[in-house]
Amino acid sequence: MTKLLVVDDEKNIRRLYESELKREGYEVETAESAEEALELIEDGPPDLVVLDIRLEGMDGIDCLRTIMERRRDLPVILNSAYSTYKQDFASWMADAYVVKSADLTELKEKIREVLEKRGRA
């Protein structure tokens, strides 16, 4: 089963994503901080990370940099309520950038697309 890691500081977002993505047939782990996410990745890397940018402590961009330094092969989708981060060069390291929405269709499509592209589907 394909394992996803959802990193978001908002509990309700984590619950929603976990529920919706499990329905899509994924195994889903969640983390509320970048630090927790990096620990989970070291313990047993997922097949893909869905990463919020605005997090307490280390932000998502710094977390993305750390992931790329440690595991360049791990696909990451940045998922933020703010489209302005798309212009940040650091965000270009991610495999995709999805602006948060109540409708998770775009996120689900990007997950499938990135997994297929990376041969992890």
N, C-alpha and C positions, 0 to 999 in steps of 0.2 A: 504494500500500500504506500502511496506517495505521501511523504510527511511534509507538512507546512509548519512554519513558525510565524505566528502573528505577534508583532511587537507594537503595543499601543498603551499609553498611560491611562486611557479611559476604559474603565471596567466594562461599561455597557457595549462599547465598540468591540472589545475582545470577545465578549459573550456572543454578540451578533455574528461576528465573522466566524467564530468557532462553530456555531450552530449551522450557519449557511454553508460553510465549506465542508463540514462533515456530511451534510446532505448531498454534496457533490462527490462524495466518496473518498475524501482525503482524511488522513490522520492529522489532527491539528494540535499543536502545542501553542501556548501563549506565554508572553512575557510582558511585564508592565514597565520595564526599563531596558536601556541598552546594555547595561551591565549584566542583568539577568539573561538577556538574549545571548550575549557572548559566552556566558557560562554554559547555557544549553547547547550552543553550537559546538563547543569543545567537547561536551559530554557525549554527543551523538548528533552529528550535523543533519539538519533537515534537507529535503530536496530543493526547497525554496523558502525565502524569507520575505514576508510582507512587513515593511518597516515604516512606521510613522516617523516624521521628522521632529516635531516638537515634543520632546520627552524631558522629564525631570532628570537632572544630572547631565550625563553625556547625551547630546542630541543625536538625532538619526543620521545626520551627515557624518559626524565623527564616528558613529557606529559603523556606517557603511565603509568608511576608510579603513577601519580596523578589520572588518570582515574581508575586504579586498586584500589587505596585507597578509592575512592568515590563510584565507581560503578563496583564492581568486576564481575558482571554479563554481562557487556557490552563487546561484542566481538570486538577485534581490530586486524586489519591486518596491519603490518608494510610494507611500500612500499617505497623502497629506491633504488637509482641508485647504491648503494655500497653494495656489498655482504659481505664485511668485518664485518658489524654490526651483522651478524648472529652468530658470535662467542661471542658477548657480552651477558653475562648471563641475563642482564636486558631485552634483546630482547626476551628472552624465555617466558616472561609473555604474549606475544602476542599470539593470536590464530593461526597466520600464518605470514610468511615473504615472500614477493614477490619482486624480483628485477625488477625495472622499465624496461619497454620495449615499443617500438612503437606498438607492438602487445599486445593488452589487454586481449587476450584469457586466459592466466594463471590467471590474476587478477580476471576476471569474474568467472572463475571456482572456485577459492579459496573463493570468496564471497558466491557463491551458497553453496559450501561445508560447510563453517563455519556457515552460516545461518541455514542450515539443521541440522547440528550437535547440534546447540544451540536451535533448535526448534523454529526458528524465520522466517522460509521460508514461 
